[in-house]
Amino acid sequence: MLHTIDHLAILKTHIIFLHLLLVLSLLKIFNCLLLLLVSGSCFSITVSKDTLNQAIWQDASIFIDASRQTTIEDVIDPIKTPFRPMIKGDLNPGVSGNKYWLKFPIRTDFDDPHHWIMHAEVSYLDYMNVYLVSDGEVVHRYINSDQDSFAQRSLDYRLLNTTHFHPANTQYTAYVETGMLKADTLSLNIRISDVVKFERFSKREQMILGMFFGACLTLMLISALLGWILRSNIYVIYSGYLLTNAFLWGFLNGYVFQFLFPQFGPFINHSYHIVYFAFAIMAIQFSRSYLETKNLSPTLDKILKWIQIVFTIGIIIRLFGIYAFPTYLSFIAILSLCFLPVVGYFCFIKGATYAKWYIVAWVIYAITLFLSALAALSNTIEWGMKPLLAAQFASLLESFLLALALIEKVKQLNSEISIVTQDSMRDELTQLVNRRFLNNKITQIFKHLRHDESLSLILIDADFFKQINDQYGHTVGDKVLIHLADTIREMTRPQDVVARYGGEEFVMILRTFDQESVKTIAERLRHHVKTKPYKDEQYEITLSVSLGVCPIEGRDLTQAIQYADIALYHAKSIGRDTACIYIPETHKVDVIASTL
Ligand SMILES: Nc1nc2c(ncn2[C@@H]2O[C@H](COP(=O)(O)OP(=O)(O)OP(=O)(O)O)[C@@H](O)[C@H]2O)c(=O)[nH]1
């Protein structure tokens, strides 16, 4: 808001903290790059001491069992079970409730025994049973379910896995039985590694991801602290958004289960969709707050609010144990975020000129989220689950760009405030800018407005103020004016201007509002003043105001004030405590019906 010099100091604190957020975001991006570097490359299906994360699909054949009735005894019979060579397109079957059997020969190199580990690619796989068959007999059975606690896993690792000590000079035919118990997305990309090599790899992976989540947590705490110190909701909401974002990736990586809920297997199945919903709800909440959609476009704000309500219902339904509907809805929730850049652009056109970095941030994240959903839901793209890692990387880039977007918003506010630091342009009593400011500086403030952007003006006049002076004295009258100025200030967005225009008269200049929005704001203001009486030790005085609203055409402030004055006069004449709008096209005044 353009009224107190104290804001400058607060804004400087905002900027210092925001730069700290930027540094942390950069650190997180660096972590993610490291993660990409350590994700090992593939060698051969024959396990050697160098085997690390080798994908098995190239050497495997596949059998898809839609009935889910087959057992290992059925599938080892080649006549009963027609396996076919596996192709890359088999890796991501999309949403499926089938049972999948993968079959491949496995041995160790030369005469060395090897302890190997086979693991899934995604954390949300329901089961992955491994059978080792020799001479038509099952000689080893490893049953792995996500319902088991982590202590029951072969290796205490974030993904379903089997380890086996493979003797030298022994060849098995390995069968992997995998799928989802209820239709959902899955990946059949199963990898194999030498255990010693893998443990070294997973330690590095853990360290990098630990740094990643540590940086997430720090970023979140700083934002929350910033919100608390500066009494600014936007940072608290940003912090909440970062929390759900970190949880989303923590769940998808399987780290949340490994480190936070290692004993709570069944929780895994039930939590993914809830996290998807929570993430979408918080992303929309941050956008509503950052873009100030409530003031800029109440209709858009209402739509976003309803979308949040639908997603909240999704969470409730999921908590009641219903599976299919919330599953699809949760994917829609993630995909709906792809529209946030459009929302950002719409608000940018409507006056949120600070939203450039917000739009860029969401374009990047939206593309990768869209590709991840496409990879998870269908087989249309070749890259398997790689878009998921790209989206995790994009999430970091996004948190960096959103911090930049917050800085941009605060900076714009800062530059506007610095224009009003001269005392001569401030009203001493209320600390609002004064009439001189409006006459001299308003053109400067709005110079960066585009031609198609429109402004509106609201003239606000206290009702029966003379009576207040007469009844309680001039000193109380002064305090009541300060109270009224504060009440109006509370209802003002940072990019708007509020000034004391005369004795008990105030002017509010709003940026890029359509007529319906201005009417709503005027009505809300009228109502707000009435419900916030002045209080001191002795008196409680209920106030009311009359308001005259009009658009500012051709940047002509003088004419706009004349029009608004006509509307205000009308509001006074029909009984006060009313808002009226002057329509320049018809030169008529309309009473704004209460929408509250
Ligand atoms: N205490 C105090 N009173 C002020 C100040 N500036 C103007 N006023 C008083 O505000 C009152 C305005 O009175 P009027 O213009 O008659 O309007 P009103 O009593 O509010 O009646 P309506 O506007 O018709 O509802 C006058 O009594 C002024 O003396 C100020 O800075 N402090």
The ligand as an ORCA input file, in Angstrom:
! r2SCAN-3c Opt
* xyz 0 1
  N     -12.092     15.679     14.052
  C     -11.944     16.075     12.803
  N     -12.996     16.492     12.108
  C     -12.836     16.903     10.863
  C     -11.570     16.871     10.237
  N     -11.712     17.289      8.942
  C     -13.037     17.570      8.789
  N     -13.719     17.340      9.937
  C     -15.146     17.508     10.233
  O     -15.973     16.666      9.446
  C     -17.265     17.207      9.422
  C     -17.853     17.040      8.059
  O     -19.171     17.455      8.159
  P     -20.177     17.525      6.961
  O     -19.440     17.916      5.686
  O     -21.315     18.353      7.361
  O     -20.632     16.067      6.744
  P     -21.255     14.985      7.699
  O     -21.551     15.484      9.041
  O     -20.328     13.790      7.681
  O     -22.590     14.623      7.019
  P     -22.774     13.808      5.639
  O     -21.478     13.755      4.906
  O     -23.794     14.569      4.906
  O     -23.196     12.461      6.045
  C     -17.128     18.670      9.838
  O     -17.703     18.836     11.101
  C     -15.620     18.896      9.911
  O     -15.262     19.810     10.938
  C     -10.455     16.426     10.980
  O      -9.306     16.360     10.532
  N     -10.678     16.044     12.256
*
